[in-house]
Amino acid sequence: MDEFTAVLRAREFVKNASIGSIPVDLRKYLDIIKAECKVEYDFDDDQSGETTVIAGRRCIFINGLHSSERQRFTTLHEIAHVVLELPSIHGHKLDDRALISYAHRPPEEMFCDVFAAECLLPSMFFKRDVDLSSINFQSVTDLANRYQASLTSTGSRFAFLNDEPCAFVLAESGYVRYVSSSKTMREWGCWIKIGKQVPRGSVSQRLLDGEAVGAPSELETSLWLDDQRKGGDALLEEACLLTTWEQVLSLLWFEEGDTPTRTNEFDSDDEPGLTDLDGVLPWPSKKHRR
């Protein structure tokens, strides 16, 4: 199993479920695997969900104490275990904190997350909405509400399916744990390394330091981009602090007219996962960026 396969299987699953509107109706997915979903209020807060078979029927139990967005994602994550035929790690070797953490998340759980995100924010609808959105964190928030999804899932796909040069970064405990970049950023070789420390002076670090930061801030590209030769003079950054998990979400983009120098040089070792999975031609953008 790899991320490419997980995405392809998810897109096939969405098609088979005949998803025709958003927010997606999870019952259509549940019907395919012949399962029912039940809300459980006796779970500990650090347990998201589990799947079991009762009287020959598959049952998915989710934590009723969690937000509705998290419940929806958990349901699809459990469905992913069934469809991808991947063993479930949660509840056995790792606690929920370790599973939420991007520093320690097992590959089986990551593949199920990829599957769940594709089902929750189907490309055929989400790409259209991304094309009509400005590049800023408010757009991510609005789409998260529209699709009844988390900011993390929405921000990741917002960047990945964007035609404009932008990136979405999740940092945890002061270090970059996950990066999703647009096709343009990948083609231009603008990489943000996994594992690097959140740069001093960035909006992310200022939020971690307890500073209130409102509007997008302009930063030197060298703060975030590892190869300064391929960057313009400045990036814009907006960020959101998730205090529960010691995480900060950042949206980075080039201001219009201040784009990186095109290059044919690539370093495949630096390339993040899912770099060739969008399957979308770079049509001219309809955005009006801040």
C-alpha positions as CSV (number, residue, x, y, z in Angstrom):
1,M,0.0,0.0,0.0
2,D,1.1,3.6,-0.7
3,E,-0.5,7.0,-0.8
4,F,-1.0,6.8,-4.6
5,T,-3.0,3.6,-4.3
6,A,-5.0,5.0,-1.3
7,V,-6.1,8.0,-3.4
8,L,-7.1,6.0,-6.4
9,R,-9.1,3.6,-4.3
10,A,-10.8,6.5,-2.6
11,R,-11.8,8.1,-5.9
12,E,-13.2,4.8,-7.1
13,F,-15.1,4.5,-3.8
14,V,-16.6,8.0,-4.2
15,K,-17.7,7.1,-7.8
16,N,-19.3,3.9,-6.7
17,A,-21.1,5.7,-3.9
18,S,-22.7,8.1,-6.4
19,I,-21.8,11.2,-4.4
20,G,-23.6,14.0,-6.0
21,S,-23.5,16.9,-3.5
22,I,-21.6,18.2,-0.5
23,P,-21.4,17.9,2.4
24,V,-21.1,14.2,1.5
25,D,-23.7,11.9,2.8
26,L,-21.7,9.3,4.8
27,R,-24.6,6.8,4.7
28,K,-23.8,6.2,1.0
29,Y,-20.3,5.1,1.9
30,L,-21.6,3.0,4.8
31,D,-24.1,1.2,2.5
32,I,-21.3,0.0,0.2
33,I,-19.4,-1.8,3.0
34,K,-22.7,-2.9,4.6
35,A,-22.0,-1.1,7.9
36,E,-23.8,1.0,10.3
37,C,-22.4,3.8,12.4
38,K,-23.2,4.4,16.0
39,V,-22.3,7.2,18.4
40,E,-20.7,6.1,21.6
41,Y,-20.6,8.4,24.7
42,D,-18.7,6.0,26.9
43,F,-15.4,6.3,25.1
44,D,-12.5,8.1,26.7
45,D,-11.6,11.4,25.2
46,D,-8.5,10.0,23.7
47,Q,-10.4,7.3,21.7
48,S,-11.8,8.4,18.4
49,G,-13.5,5.2,17.1
50,E,-13.4,1.5,16.4
51,T,-15.0,-1.1,14.1
52,T,-16.3,-4.4,15.2
53,V,-18.7,-7.1,13.9
54,I,-21.9,-7.8,15.8
55,A,-24.3,-10.6,14.7
56,G,-22.6,-10.7,11.3
57,R,-22.9,-7.0,10.6
58,R,-20.1,-4.5,10.6
59,C,-20.5,-1.7,13.2
60,I,-18.5,1.5,13.4
61,F,-18.5,3.2,16.8
62,I,-17.4,6.9,17.0
63,N,-16.8,9.1,20.0
64,G,-19.9,11.3,20.6
65,L,-17.8,13.7,22.8
66,H,-15.8,14.8,19.8
67,S,-16.8,17.5,17.3
68,S,-19.1,16.6,14.4
69,E,-16.2,17.3,12.0
70,R,-13.9,14.9,13.8
71,Q,-16.7,12.3,14.0
72,R,-17.2,12.5,10.2
73,F,-13.5,12.0,9.5
74,T,-13.3,9.2,12.1
75,T,-16.1,7.4,10.3
76,L,-14.4,7.6,7.0
77,H,-11.1,6.6,8.5
78,E,-12.7,3.4,9.9
79,I,-14.3,2.8,6.5
80,A,-10.8,3.1,4.9
81,H,-9.5,0.3,7.1
82,V,-12.2,-1.9,5.6
83,V,-11.8,-0.9,2.0
84,L,-8.0,-0.8,2.0
85,E,-7.9,-4.0,4.1
86,L,-5.3,-2.4,6.4
87,P,-5.1,-3.5,10.1
88,S,-6.2,-1.0,12.7
89,I,-3.4,0.2,15.0
90,H,-5.4,2.5,17.3
91,G,-6.5,1.0,20.6
92,H,-3.7,-1.6,20.6
93,K,-0.1,-0.3,20.4
94,L,-0.6,3.4,20.5
95,D,-2.9,5.8,22.3
96,D,-5.0,8.4,20.5
97,R,-2.5,11.2,21.3
98,A,0.2,9.2,19.3
99,L,-2.2,8.7,16.5
100,I,-3.1,12.4,16.2
101,S,0.6,13.2,16.3
102,Y,2.2,13.5,12.9
103,A,5.5,12.7,14.5
104,H,4.6,9.1,15.4
105,R,1.6,8.2,13.2
106,P,2.0,4.7,11.7
107,P,1.9,4.4,7.9
108,E,-1.3,2.3,8.0
109,E,-3.1,5.1,9.8
110,M,-1.7,7.7,7.4
111,F,-3.0,5.8,4.3
112,C,-6.4,5.7,5.9
113,D,-6.3,9.4,6.6
114,V,-5.5,10.0,2.9
115,F,-8.4,7.8,1.9
116,A,-10.8,9.6,4.3
117,A,-9.8,13.1,3.2
118,E,-10.4,12.2,-0.5
119,C,-13.9,10.8,0.4
120,L,-14.7,13.8,2.7
121,L,-13.6,16.4,0.2
122,P,-14.0,14.8,-3.2
123,S,-11.8,16.2,-5.9
124,M,-14.6,16.6,-8.4
125,F,-16.3,19.2,-6.1
126,F,-13.5,20.5,-4.0
127,K,-11.3,21.5,-7.0
128,R,-14.1,23.7,-8.4
129,D,-14.5,25.4,-5.0
130,V,-10.8,26.0,-4.6
131,D,-10.6,27.6,-8.1
132,L,-13.3,30.1,-7.0
133,S,-11.6,30.9,-3.7
134,S,-9.0,33.5,-2.7
135,I,-5.8,32.4,-1.2
136,N,-6.1,33.1,2.5
137,F,-7.0,31.2,5.7
138,Q,-10.6,32.5,5.6
139,S,-11.1,30.6,2.4
140,V,-9.9,27.4,4.2
141,T,-12.2,28.1,7.1
142,D,-15.2,28.7,4.8
143,L,-14.6,25.5,2.8
144,A,-14.1,23.5,6.1
145,N,-17.5,24.7,7.2
146,R,-19.1,24.0,3.8
147,Y,-17.7,20.4,3.7
148,Q,-18.1,19.8,7.4
149,A,-14.4,18.9,7.6
150,S,-11.5,19.9,9.9
151,L,-9.2,22.8,9.1
152,T,-6.3,20.3,8.8
153,S,-7.9,18.2,6.1
154,T,-9.3,21.2,4.3
155,G,-6.1,23.2,4.3
156,S,-4.1,20.3,3.0
157,R,-6.3,19.7,0.1
158,F,-6.8,23.4,-0.5
159,A,-3.1,23.8,-1.2
160,F,-2.6,20.5,-3.1
161,L,-5.4,21.2,-5.6
162,N,-4.6,24.9,-6.0
163,D,-3.3,26.2,-9.3
164,E,-1.5,29.1,-7.6
165,P,1.9,28.8,-5.8
166,C,0.9,28.0,-2.2
167,A,1.6,25.6,0.6
168,F,-0.1,24.3,3.7
169,V,2.1,23.4,6.7
170,L,1.3,21.6,9.9
171,A,3.8,22.1,12.7
172,E,3.7,20.2,16.0
173,S,5.8,20.9,19.1
174,G,7.7,23.5,17.2
175,Y,8.7,21.4,14.2
176,V,7.2,20.9,10.7
177,R,5.5,17.5,10.5
178,Y,3.4,17.7,7.3
179,V,3.5,19.8,4.1
180,S,1.1,20.0,1.3
181,S,2.2,22.1,-1.7
182,S,0.4,23.2,-4.9
183,K,1.5,21.8,-8.2
184,T,3.1,25.1,-9.1
185,M,5.1,25.2,-5.9
186,R,6.3,21.6,-6.6
187,E,7.2,22.4,-10.2
188,W,9.2,25.4,-9.1
189,G,11.1,23.4,-6.6
190,C,9.9,25.4,-3.6
191,W,10.2,22.8,-0.8
192,I,9.6,23.1,2.9
193,K,11.4,20.2,4.6
194,I,9.7,17.9,7.0
195,G,11.3,18.0,10.4
196,K,12.7,21.6,10.2
197,Q,12.1,23.9,13.2
198,V,9.4,26.5,12.8
199,P,11.4,29.5,11.8
200,R,11.8,32.5,14.1
201,G,10.0,35.5,12.8
202,S,7.3,33.5,11.1
203,V,3.6,33.9,11.9
204,S,3.6,30.3,13.2
205,Q,6.3,31.0,15.7
206,R,4.8,34.3,16.8
207,L,1.5,32.4,17.5
208,L,3.4,29.8,19.5
209,D,5.0,32.5,21.5
210,G,1.6,33.8,22.4
211,E,1.5,36.8,20.1
212,A,-1.8,37.8,18.5
213,V,-1.4,37.9,14.7
214,G,-4.3,39.0,12.5
215,A,-3.8,39.9,8.9
216,P,-1.4,38.0,6.6
217,S,2.2,38.9,7.2
218,E,4.9,39.3,4.5
219,L,8.1,37.3,5.2
220,E,11.4,36.7,3.4
221,T,11.2,33.4,1.5
222,S,14.4,32.2,3.2
223,L,12.5,31.8,6.4
224,W,10.4,28.9,5.1
225,L,11.9,27.8,1.7
226,D,15.0,25.6,1.9
227,D,16.3,26.6,-1.6
228,Q,16.4,30.4,-1.6
229,R,17.6,30.4,-5.3
230,K,14.2,29.3,-6.4
231,G,12.2,31.9,-4.4
232,G,10.9,35.4,-4.9
233,D,11.5,38.2,-2.5
234,A,8.6,37.5,-0.1
235,L,5.9,35.1,1.0
236,L,2.6,35.8,2.7
237,E,1.7,33.7,5.7
238,E,-1.4,33.2,7.8
239,A,-1.7,30.7,10.6
240,C,-4.0,29.2,13.1
241,L,-3.0,27.7,16.5
242,L,-4.5,24.4,17.7
243,T,-3.6,24.5,21.3
244,T,-5.1,21.1,22.2
245,W,-2.5,19.2,20.1
246,E,0.3,21.8,20.3
247,Q,-0.1,22.2,16.6
248,V,-0.1,25.3,14.3
249,L,-1.5,25.3,10.8
250,S,0.1,27.7,8.2
251,L,-0.9,28.8,4.8
252,L,1.9,30.3,2.7
253,W,1.7,31.9,-0.7
254,F,3.5,34.2,-3.1
255,E,2.0,37.7,-3.5
256,E,0.9,38.4,-7.0
257,G,3.8,39.6,-9.1
258,D,6.4,38.1,-6.7
259,T,6.7,34.6,-7.9
260,P,9.7,32.2,-7.9
261,T,12.1,31.8,-10.7
262,R,11.2,28.9,-12.9
263,T,13.7,26.1,-12.9
264,N,14.1,22.6,-14.4
265,E,16.1,21.4,-11.4
266,F,14.5,18.9,-9.1
267,D,15.6,17.0,-6.1
268,S,13.4,14.0,-5.8
269,D,14.6,13.3,-2.2
270,D,13.0,16.6,-1.1
271,E,9.7,16.0,-2.9
272,P,6.7,15.4,-0.5
273,G,4.2,12.6,-0.9
274,L,1.3,12.7,-3.4
275,T,3.1,15.1,-5.7
276,D,1.6,13.6,-8.9
277,L,-1.9,12.7,-7.7
278,D,-4.0,15.8,-8.5
279,G,-4.7,14.8,-12.1
280,V,-5.7,18.4,-12.8
281,L,-4.4,20.5,-15.6
282,P,-3.2,24.0,-14.6
283,W,-6.0,26.0,-16.0
284,P,-5.8,29.8,-15.7
285,S,-6.7,30.9,-12.2
286,K,-9.9,32.8,-11.3
287,K,-8.6,33.9,-7.9
288,H,-8.2,37.4,-6.6
289,R,-5.5,37.1,-4.0
290,R,-5.1,39.4,-0.9
